[in-house]
């Protein structure tokens, strides 16, 4: 019988480090063509929208479907299947999505950021910010974090929480530009439709994880950063980027960017840079279903080993 795994169950079963390793293996399989990832589809309904994502892993013989609505109340669920056993689990996928998004940035940062990177600039203090910080701390010996967000109350609360959780010097900045001063790694985790980072604020050798803009009508980075300043641009999935990466879509449409300049995370995992990239590197994170499949598989296996979750059909009820 399948398991139902709540956010509380998942929180006790997964960690950033394990997720980074699971994602690296998943992207290795994707690069070897033994796994498949389908871009997110956004379906408009009467009073909202349903977003659907699919991925399958050949070696593990598992596949997943994630669906979540957008009608003022966001509710994420993932169905994990086995080619041999059918439905394995139904997972609440809000926290799961935050962890895998952070882990994807952690993986990209491990492969692209300078080994000696010590300072992180974080733009945004919302629901994605915490796991971004934790993932980057896992792969680089951070010493300080400068955070900027428009909501001052949320900014201060986030800095206090993360200072306590990480043991790092996490402090608020008065502007995005101030946060970036002297940074080695930059994360943008906002919902802004307009750029929050200008090209002039970035220096060669920086690594940027652009996380928040995962729809064609959102743009977190100044177009000049992609067109003229970047030495290497990486995305979760090329096909999905052609649909959702607003900055890249606009530049390509205007003849300022050739898609051959854009690499997938699977390419990066398969062909690790042999030396530090001298210029600016960017990971444009969109959130891919292969990431959801990877983390869901780990959570499910751990749940079975720990006898966690609720067996569907054994007194199961969605009522709280």
N, C-alpha and C positions, 0 to 999 in steps of 0.2 A: 504494500500500500504506500502511496506517496506521502511525503512529509509536508507539513506547513511550517515554515520558518519565519518567525516574526523579526522585527527590527531588534528586539531585545535578545533573541536567540543568536542572531547574526553578530551582534556586537561582541558576544562572548566567544565567538568561533573564528574570528579572523583578525589579522593584524596587517599593517602596512608592508612590512618586510616580506611576509609570505606572499602577499598580493603582487608585489613587484616581481618576484621570481615566477609566479604563475603567469603573469602577463608576458614576461620575456619568452617563456616556453610557448605561449599561445601565438605570439607574433613570429616566432621561429617556425612553427607549424604553418602559419599563414604564408610565410615566405617560401616554404617548401611545397606549397600547393596541396598540403594534406589537411588544411582547414579552409573554411570559406566564411566571408563576412559580407552581409548585405547592408547597404546604406539604410539609414533611418527613413521611414516613410511617415509623412504627416498628413493624416486624413481629417478633413474638415467635416464636422457633424452639425446637427441642428443648433446646439447650444455650446459648442466647444470643439475640441480637436482630440483625436486619438493618435498617438505616436507609437510606431511599431518597429522593433529592431530584431534581426535574426542572425544567428551564426551557428556553424557546425564544426566539430573537431573530429577528423577521421581517426587518428590514433586512439583517442579516448572514447570514440563511438558515442559521443554525446552532442546534443544540440539544444539551443535555447531560444526562447521567444520572450522579449520584454515588451510590455505595453504600459503606457502611462497617459493619463488624460491631462488636458489643459483647459480648464473651464473655471478658473478661480480657485479650485481645490486640486492640488497635485497629488496623485495617488499612483505609485509605481509598483508593479508586480512582475515577476519573472517566472516563467515555466521552464524547468530543466528536465530534459528527456534523455533517455538512453535508447540507442538503436536496438538493444536487446531486451530491455525491461519496460519500455514505455515511459510514462510520466514518473519521474523520481521525486520532484519537489515543486512546491509553490513557494516562492520567496518574496517577502516584502522587500522592495528594491530601492528605497530612498537612501538609506545609509550605505547600502551596497554600492550604489552609483557614486556617492561621494568618495568612498574608499578607492574604488577602481579608477576614478578620474585623478585622484591624487597620486595613485601608484603609477599611472601612465606618465605623468609629469616626472615622477621619481626615476622611472626607467629612462626617459629621454635625457634627464639631467645627468644621470650616471654615465651615459654614453657621450654626452656633448659638452657638459660644463668643465671648466678647468679643474683639475684635481685639487688645487689649492684654494678653491672658492670658499670664502668665509662669510660673506655678507649677502643676505637675501633682501630684496625689495618686494613687498607684497602689496599689490593694489587691489583693494576689496577686503571686506571683513564679514562676508556672508557665509552661507552654508558650505561653500566649496573651499573656503580659505584654510580651515583647520587641517584638513587632510593634505592639502598642498604643502603646508609647512612641515608636517610630520614626515611626509615622503621625502622631501628634499633634505631634511635633517638626517634621515636614514642613510642617504647616499653621499652626503658631503659633510665635512666637519665644520658646520656653521658655528659662528660666534655671536653674530648679531642679526636682528631682523628689524627692518624699518617698514611700518605699515601705514598706508593711507586709505581712508574711506571717507565718503562725504558725510555719513552719519556719525557725528562725534561721540555720541553715547555708545553706539555699537563698537566704534573704533577702540575706545578706552576699555570697554568690557572685554573685547577680544584680546587686546594686548595683555591685560591682567591675567586672563585665563591661560593664554599660551605661554606666558612667562613662567607661570606656575607649573604647567604641564611639561614643558620642554627643558626648563632650566636655562634657557637662552636669554640674552638681552633683547627683549621684544618691546619696541617702543613706537609710539605714534609719530607720524610725520605731518607737517602742516600742508603738504602738497605732494602730488605724485612726483614732481621733479625733485623735491627734497629727498623723498624716499629713495630715488634712484642714484643719488650722489654717492659714488664710490662702491656701488653694488657690483657683485660678480654674477648673481643670478636674479632674474626678474620674473615675477608671476603676476599676470593680470587675471583676476577672477571676478569680473563685474558683469552686469547686464546692460552696460552702456551701448547704445546704438551708434555712438560716435567715438573716435579714438580718444583714449585716456593717456596714451604715451606718444610723444613726439620724437621724430628721428634724431633731433639734435641732443636729446637727453641720453642717448645710448652710446657706448664706447665699444670699439673692437675688443673682442675677447669675452664680452658679456654673453650669457645664454638667457633666452627669454622663453618662458612657457606662457602662451596666450590661451587661456582656458575658458573664458566666459562667453565669447561670441560663437555660439554653435548653430547659428541660423544666418541665412543669406542677407538679412536686413540688419545685422549687427556687425560692428567693426571696432575692435579695441585698440588696434595699432595703426598709427599713421601709415598710409600706403607707401610712403617713401622708404619705410623700414624694410618692407618686403622687396620693393622694386630695385632699390639702389644700395642699401646698407647691408643686406644679409649675405653671408657667405654660404649658408646652408639652411634650407627650409624643409622641415619634416612635418608630416601630418599622420594621424592614425591610419587613414585609409584614403587613397587617391580618389577613388570613385565617389566616396562620400564628400570629400573636400570640393569636388566639382559642383556639388549641389548646395553645400552649406557654408563653405568658407568665404564669407562675403568679400573680404579684402582681396583674396586671390582671384575670385570670380571677376570682380570689377577690373583689376589690373590686366587679367588675361583678355577680357572683352575689349579693353582699350589698347591692346597690343604692347603692354608694358611688362608682361610676364609670360614666359613660355612654361607650360606645364611640365616640360622635361626638367626644369629646375627644381621641381617639388618632389621630394622623396617620401616614401612611406616608412612608418616605424618598423615594419617587417624588413624593409631594405636595410635600415640602420642596424637592426639586430644581426642580420646576416653578414653585413659588411661594416664592422665596427671601424671607426676612424683609427688609423695606425698612429696618428699623432694629434695633438691639439689643433683644432681648426682656428686659424689665426683671426678670422673675422667674426662677425656677429652670427650666432646660431639661434634659430627659432624653432620651437615645437608648437605647432598650431593644433591644439587639442579640440576634438569635436565630440569625443565619446563614441566608441565603436562597440557593436554587439559582441565581438570576439573577446573584448575585455570583460563584459558581463558574464559570458560563458565561462571564462577562466576562473573568475572569483566565485561564481555560483558552484562550480564543481568542487572547489576546495571547501567551501562552507558545507556543502552536502556531505562530502566524505567525512568531515570532522563531526558533523551532526550525527551521522550513523554510528561513528566510533564512540561518541559520548552519550548516545541515546537521548539526544536533544530534539526539540521540536515536538509537534503534535501530529500524530498519524491521522491522515484524512480518512474519514469513515469510521473512526473509533471515538464517537462522542464529539466530533469536531464541529465547531460552530464559529462563524465569522463575527458573531456578536461579542462585544466587549463587556 
